[in-house]
Amino acid sequence: MSDGGFELIVAQADREFMGSPLREQPDKPFYHYTGPGGLEGILGKGAIWATDYRGLNDDEELTRGENAITAELDAIIGEHDDNTPLGDLARRVRGLRDGHRVIDIPNIGIYVTSFSTEPELSHQWDHYADHGKGYAIGFKSLPLPTGNPTPQRLELGLSVDFGYCLYDEAQYRKLVREIILFVASGLEKYCEYYAKNEAQVESLVRTARICALARLGASVWFLKRPSFEGESELRLVQIGAPPEQPQERQVDGRAVKFIEIDIRKDGCLDLYEIMAGPAEPSAKPDGYLKSVMDRSGYEHVKLSRSRLTYP
């Protein structure tokens, strides 16, 4: 196989290794809390903002995930020697992690946005929906790739995760192991079928190592403190190359980078309802809200109002 031909194999492996074990559609509606500007933007563009992880302010959350990843990598290394694909990859990933956070991967962007299956959370209304004057956009589903990526169906290897947050560290460590095993199994297959010399093996190993780090970096944002379990939070995490000219917005006096993720299915959002916040100024949730929905082509979607008593 020519060098050019093998480069295509490595690119194919890169897409396949980025397949996600974190991709599920909830079995009930889920909500994104936002202000009036966010409502108009999401309905108008069919896209949602995802924040660069560096703009997220929960350092404790990040530290818990990083520590759990280290512990599980060490457990895998203790169980498997270098002659097994799983043990070898775990050691290589662990080696790259020494002195560095798994999340800080050169030339990789990780972007996060949140949803909840609970539309009546007072602190969510307060912090994310303009102090209760905003809206909770209820979705039925998001347009996620389905199935496992294969060389024949690489479009399924899109680098997007979506699912429920985990509040138990043991469950999260099980996910870490699944990620390493998934990439290690793919690496073993590619080396067996395609690699003809040590240089080609090493090229595939480098690709697998970076993919494993990226997958682990994205997974960090699914582990939350047990005290937050009542939020029933879901997270959408996009992995990709940072845009050359990233968009920025001001959050608490800081410039925070973000990207827009198109979440339309067949050209439109798969909506369940739009809920007006408990402090939304309209006497009924059919004034401003109805006009926005009509302009955006969602006049058929149910309107409701939060039943919370807001200070």
C-alpha positions in Angstrom: 0.0 0.0 0.0 1.3 3.4 -0.9 2.0 6.1 1.7 -1.0 8.1 0.3 -3.2 5.0 0.5 -2.2 4.4 4.1 -2.9 8.0 5.1 -6.5 7.4 4.0 -6.6 4.3 6.2 -5.3 6.4 9.2 -8.0 9.1 8.4 -10.6 6.4 8.3 -9.4 5.0 11.7 -9.5 8.5 13.2 -13.2 8.8 12.3 -14.0 5.3 13.6 -12.1 5.7 16.8 -14.1 8.8 17.6 -17.4 6.9 17.8 -19.2 7.6 21.0 -20.7 5.3 23.7 -22.5 8.4 25.0 -25.3 9.0 22.6 -28.9 8.4 23.6 -32.3 10.0 23.1 -34.2 10.6 26.3 -37.6 8.8 26.7 -39.3 12.0 27.8 -39.1 15.7 26.9 -36.0 17.7 27.8 -35.6 21.4 28.2 -33.0 24.1 27.6 -33.4 27.2 29.8 -32.6 30.5 28.0 -33.5 34.2 27.9 -35.6 36.0 25.3 -32.6 36.5 23.0 -31.6 32.8 23.2 -35.2 31.8 22.4 -35.3 33.9 19.3 -31.8 32.7 18.2 -32.6 29.0 18.7 -36.0 29.1 17.0 -34.8 31.4 14.2 -31.5 29.6 13.3 -32.3 26.1 14.5 -29.0 26.1 16.3 -27.9 26.2 19.9 -24.8 27.7 21.5 -22.2 25.3 23.0 -19.5 26.9 25.2 -15.8 26.2 24.9 -15.0 24.2 28.0 -12.5 26.8 29.1 -15.4 29.2 29.6 -17.1 26.8 32.1 -16.5 27.8 35.6 -16.9 24.6 37.6 -13.3 23.6 38.4 -14.3 21.1 41.0 -16.4 19.2 38.4 -13.4 19.1 36.1 -11.1 17.9 38.8 -13.4 15.1 39.9 -13.6 13.8 36.3 -9.8 14.0 35.8 -9.1 12.2 39.0 -11.6 9.4 38.1 -10.0 9.0 34.7 -6.5 8.7 36.3 -7.8 6.1 38.8 -9.4 4.0 36.1 -6.4 4.1 33.8 -4.3 3.0 36.7 -6.7 0.1 37.4 -6.6 -1.0 33.7 -2.8 -0.9 33.7 -2.7 -3.0 36.9 -4.9 -5.6 35.2 -3.4 -5.8 31.7 0.2 -5.9 30.6 1.8 -4.1 27.6 1.1 -7.1 25.3 -2.6 -6.5 25.4 -4.1 -3.7 23.2 -6.1 -2.5 26.2 -3.1 -2.3 28.6 -0.8 -0.8 26.0 -3.2 2.0 25.1 -4.0 2.7 28.7 -0.3 3.1 29.4 0.2 5.4 26.4 -2.7 7.6 27.4 -1.6 7.6 31.0 1.9 8.6 29.9 0.6 11.6 28.0 -1.5 12.6 31.0 1.5 12.9 33.4 1.5 16.5 34.4 -1.3 17.4 32.0 -5.1 17.4 32.1 -6.8 15.1 29.7 -9.0 18.0 28.7 -6.1 20.1 27.4 -5.6 18.4 24.0 -3.7 20.5 21.4 -5.8 21.5 18.4 -9.0 19.9 19.7 -12.0 21.9 20.8 -14.6 20.7 23.3 -17.9 22.5 23.5 -20.7 21.9 26.0 -24.4 22.9 26.4 -26.9 21.6 28.9 -30.5 20.4 29.0 -32.7 19.0 31.8 -35.7 16.7 31.9 -37.0 18.9 34.7 -38.7 22.2 33.5 -39.5 23.5 37.0 -36.1 24.1 38.6 -36.0 27.5 40.3 -32.2 28.0 40.2 -32.1 27.1 36.5 -34.8 29.7 35.8 -32.8 32.2 37.9 -29.3 31.6 36.4 -30.0 30.7 32.8 -33.4 32.2 31.9 -33.0 35.9 32.8 -34.1 35.5 36.4 -37.3 33.8 35.6 -38.2 36.1 32.7 -37.0 33.8 30.0 -38.1 30.4 28.6 -37.6 26.7 28.8 -37.5 25.2 25.3 -38.8 21.6 25.4 -37.4 19.1 22.9 -38.6 15.7 21.9 -35.2 14.7 20.3 -32.0 15.9 18.8 -30.6 14.8 15.4 -27.9 12.3 16.6 -26.0 9.8 14.6 -27.1 6.3 15.4 -25.3 3.0 15.5 -21.5 2.3 15.6 -19.2 3.8 13.0 -17.7 1.4 10.5 -15.4 1.9 7.5 -18.5 1.6 5.3 -20.6 4.1 7.4 -18.2 6.7 8.6 -20.8 9.3 8.8 -21.9 7.6 12.0 -18.6 8.5 13.6 -19.5 12.2 14.1 -17.8 13.6 17.2 -20.9 14.4 19.2 -22.0 13.1 22.6 -25.4 13.4 24.1 -26.8 11.8 27.2 -27.6 12.0 30.9 -25.0 13.2 33.4 -23.6 10.6 35.9 -23.6 11.3 39.6 -21.8 8.1 40.7 -18.1 7.9 40.2 -18.1 4.1 39.8 -20.5 4.5 36.9 -18.3 7.1 35.3 -15.2 4.9 35.7 -17.1 2.2 33.9 -17.6 4.6 31.0 -13.9 5.5 31.0 -13.1 1.8 30.6 -15.6 1.4 27.8 -14.0 4.3 25.9 -10.5 2.9 26.2 -11.7 -0.6 25.3 -13.6 0.7 22.2 -10.5 2.5 20.9 -8.1 -0.3 21.8 -10.3 -2.9 20.0 -10.4 -0.6 16.9 -6.7 -0.1 17.0 -6.1 -3.9 17.2 -8.3 -4.5 14.1 -6.6 -1.8 12.0 -3.1 -2.9 12.9 -4.0 -6.5 12.0 -5.6 -5.7 8.7 -3.7 -2.7 7.4 -0.4 -2.1 9.0 2.6 -3.6 7.1 5.5 -2.3 9.1 6.4 -0.7 12.5 6.0 2.9 11.1 2.5 2.2 10.1 1.7 0.6 13.4 3.0 3.6 15.2 1.0 6.0 13.0 -2.2 4.1 14.0 -1.2 4.1 17.7 -0.7 7.9 17.6 -4.1 8.3 16.1 -5.7 6.0 18.7 -4.0 7.7 21.5 -5.3 11.2 20.5 -8.8 9.9 19.9 -8.9 8.2 23.3 -7.7 11.5 24.9 -10.4 13.4 23.0 -13.1 11.0 24.0 -12.0 11.1 27.6 -11.8 14.8 27.5 -15.4 15.0 26.3 -16.6 12.5 28.9 -15.4 14.6 31.8 -18.4 16.9 31.4 -20.8 14.0 32.2 -19.7 13.5 35.8 -21.4 15.8 38.3 -21.5 16.0 42.0 -24.2 13.7 43.7 -25.9 16.8 45.2 -26.9 17.8 41.7 -28.7 14.6 40.8 -32.1 16.2 41.2 -31.4 18.4 38.1 -31.7 15.3 35.8 -29.2 17.1 33.5 -28.3 16.0 30.0 -25.3 17.4 28.1 -24.5 17.8 24.5 -20.8 17.8 23.9 -19.2 18.5 20.5 -15.6 17.7 19.7 -13.8 19.3 16.8 -11.1 21.5 15.6 -11.4 25.0 17.1 -12.8 27.5 14.5 -10.3 29.9 13.0 -12.5 32.8 14.1 -14.4 31.7 17.1 -17.5 33.6 18.3 -17.3 35.2 21.7 -19.9 36.4 24.3 -19.5 38.1 27.6 -20.3 36.0 30.7 -19.8 37.6 34.1 -17.3 40.1 32.6 -15.3 37.4 30.8 -15.0 36.8 27.1 -16.2 33.2 26.5 -15.8 31.4 23.2 -18.7 29.3 21.7 -19.9 27.6 18.6 -23.3 27.1 17.1 -24.6 23.5 16.7 -27.4 22.9 14.2 -30.0 20.8 16.0 -32.7 20.7 13.4 -34.2 17.4 12.1 -35.4 17.5 8.5 -35.1 21.3 8.5 -36.9 22.1 11.8 -36.5 21.7 15.6 -38.3 18.6 17.1 -40.1 20.6 19.8 -42.4 19.4 22.5 -43.4 22.8 24.0 -42.2 26.3 25.0 -42.6 27.2 28.6 -42.7 30.8 29.7 -40.8 31.5 32.9 -42.4 32.3 36.3 -41.4 35.9 36.1 -42.1 36.4 32.3 -43.9 39.8 32.2 -46.8 38.9 29.8 -50.2 38.3 31.4 -50.5 35.1 29.3 -47.8 33.1 27.5 -49.2 34.0 24.1 -48.1 37.6 23.5 -44.4 38.0 22.7 -43.9 34.2 22.8 -46.6 33.5 20.3 -45.3 36.1 17.9 -41.7 34.7 18.1 -43.0 31.2 17.4 -45.2 32.3 14.5 -42.3 34.1 12.9 -40.2 31.0 13.2 -42.7 28.6 11.9 -43.5 26.9 15.2 -47.1 28.2 15.7 -48.2 24.6 16.1 -46.1 24.0 19.2 -47.7 24.0 22.6 -47.3 27.0 24.9 -47.3 26.8 28.7 -46.2 28.8 31.7 -44.1 27.7 34.7 -46.2 26.9 37.8 -43.4 28.0 40.1 -44.0 30.8 42.6 -41.1 33.1 41.9 -39.8 35.8 44.3 
